[in-house]
Amino acid sequence: MKQLFEKVWFKHVALVAVIILVWQLGALGLRNKAKSIGNEILLPIKHNSCIQKRGIITWSEIDENQKKKIVNVFNRIENLKEKHKKGFLEFYPYYFASSALLLILSSISLVIIFLTLQNGIKEANQYLKTTFFTMAALTSFYSISPLVFKVEANITSNLNKYIAYDKLQEEIYGYAITQKQLSNPKDEISFNDFQIYISKKMIELNSIDTQFDLDAITVRDHKLNN
């Protein structure tokens, strides 16, 4: 076993493994931090929805049967909001961590390049070279993977849907309290027509917003000239 530890190739493999482990732990920490930040950003909206629901139950003057129906729709929309909240909190931490690690990796790689050029590539320390190639591979991963998983687009899409559903809940709350449609408050609207309006909006918004782009990984064919 001691002979194995003393082999040069084993030392290089161990160095690569340690670097990857450290960066994965760093990525995990950054993702957890970003998820906490994302939850804090959306928490006031969640609280506002709870206040609206209590307001509908407490202050609405529509009859009890209509109130039950409107609370049911409100709850369904809340579930759909949660779906997009989970989507946002899945992609946002990944984007946050990838961006932060890419910045750190690029900075370290530049320092390693500078140290390597000081003595020349051939004379550079072998472990320094291994560190540089590992960093280069990690840099490629963290720069390409967000493009493949279309992280930025998925964040925007899920967040926009979350806000759109929240606005829909605001309309339901407004109608329950005033019996008027907030988007057109001058005209009276019957309960059934309002229900149809909300249902159509829900159908328009309902989707699973997860996109991928495998074309982000470009593979070029190299042909040998005879």
N, C-alpha and C positions, 0 to 999 in steps of 0.2 A: 504493500500500500504506500509506503514511504517513497518507493521508487516512482510510483505513478505521480505523486504530488510534485516530484522534482523534475518531471518531464516538461519541456518547454511548451509543447502543444497543450498540455493540461492547464498550465498557468494562463495561457491565452484564453482558453475556453472558460476558465474560472473568472477571468477578468471581464469577459463579455457577459457572463451570467450575472455577475455582481452589478455591472452597469445597468443592465436591463431590469434587474430586480429593484434597484434604487429608483429608476425612472418610473416603473410601474407603481411603486408605493407613493411616489410623488404625484403621479397622475390620479391615483385613488384619493389622496388627500385633497387635491385641487377640485376633483369632481364633487366630493362631499361638501366642500366649502361653497362651490357654485350652486349646488342643489339647495343648500341652506339659504343662500341669497335669493334664489328664485322663489322659494317658498315664502320668504319674508316680503318679496315684492307683491305676490299674489294674495297674501293673507288678508289685507284690508278688503279686497273684492269679495273674498269668501265671507268675511264678517258682514259685509253690506248685504249679501244675499240672505243671510240668516235674519237680519233686521227686516228686510223686505217681506220675507215669508211670515214672520210674526205680525207684521203690519197688515198683511192680507187677511190673516186669521182674526186679528183683533179689531181692525177698523173698517174693513170692507162692508158696504151696505147692500151688496148683492145677496140674493137668497142663498140658503145653506147648500142646496144642491149644486148651484153654479159655483159656489165657493170651493166645494170639494173638487169639482172638475178643474178649476183654475189652479188650485194647489197641486193637484196631480200633474198637470202640465208643467208647472213651476219645478216640481221635483224631477221630472223627466229631463228638463233642460239642465238642471243642476248636474245630473249624471253625465250628460253629454259634455258639459263644461269640464268635469273631472277627467274625462277621456283625453281632452286636448291639453289639460293641465299636465297630465302624466306624460303626454307626448313632448310637451315643452320642457319638462323637467328631466326627460331622458336625453334630449339633444343639447340643451343649453349647457349642462355641466361638461359634456364631451367637447363642445366648442370652446368653452372657457379654458379647460385643461389643455387642450391641443394648442391653443394660441399661446398660452403662458409657457408651456414646455418648448414650443417651437422657438420662441424668443430666447429662452435660456440656452437651448441646444445650439442655436446659431451663434450666440455670443461665445460659448465655450469652444466651438469648432474654429472660430476665428483666432482665438488665443492659441489653440493647438497648431493651427497652420503657421502662425507667427513663430512659435517655438521650433517647429520643424524646419522652417526656412532659415533659421539662424545658423543651423549646422549642416543644412542640406538634407535632402530626402534620404539619400543612401546612408548617411551617418546618423540619422535620427534613431532614437530609442525604439526598439521593436514594440514595446508595450504602449508607447505613445502612439505608434501607428495603429495598433489594434484599437486603442481608445478612439482615435479619430475615425476609423472606418465604422466602428459601432455607432458613434455619434452621427455619422453621415447617414447610416441606415435608419436610425431613429428619426432624424430630421426628415428624411423622405417619407417615412410612415406618417408622421404627424402633419405633414404638409399635403399629402395626397388623400389620406383617409377622410378628412372632412369634405373633400370634393366628391369622392365616391358615394358617401352616404348623404350628400347634399344637406349637410347639417344646418347651414345658414337658412336655406329655403324651408326646411322642416320646422325650424324654430319659429320663423316668421309666420308660416301657415298655421301652426297650432296656436300660437299666441293670438293671431287675428281671429281665429274661430272662437277662441275662449272669450275674447272681448265681445265678439258679435253675439254670442249666446248670453253674455251678461247684459247687453243692451236689450235683448229680447225679454229677459227677466224684468228689466226696468219698465218695459212697455206693459207687461202683465201687471206689475205692481201699480202702475199709473192707472190702468183701466179698472183694476179692482177697487181703487180708492175713489176715482172720479167718474167712472163709467164712460170715459172718453179715450180715444186712441191718441197717444202722445204725438205720433207723427202727423196727425191731422186733427187737432183738438177742437176745431170749430164745428165739425160734423159729428152728429150722434152715430153710433154704430151698435148694432144689436150684439148680444152675447154670442150667438151662433156665428155671426159674421166675423167677430173678433177671434173666435176659436179657429175658424177656417184660415184667417190671416196668419195666426201664429203657427198653425200646422204647416202651411205652405213655406213659411220662413224656416221651420225646422227641417223640412225636406230639402230645401236649397242648401242649408248649411251642413247637413249630416254627411260626413265622409271620414275616411281614415287617412290622415295626412302623413304618409311616410313615403319618401321618394329615394331612389337610388340612381346613380349614374355610373355604370361600369365603363362608359366611354372616357371617363376622366383618367383611366389608366391607358395610356397610349402605348401600343406595341408596334414598333416599326420593323418591317422586314428588310433585312440587309442581304442584298444579292452580290455574289462574287462575280466580278467580271473575268471572263476567260482571257 
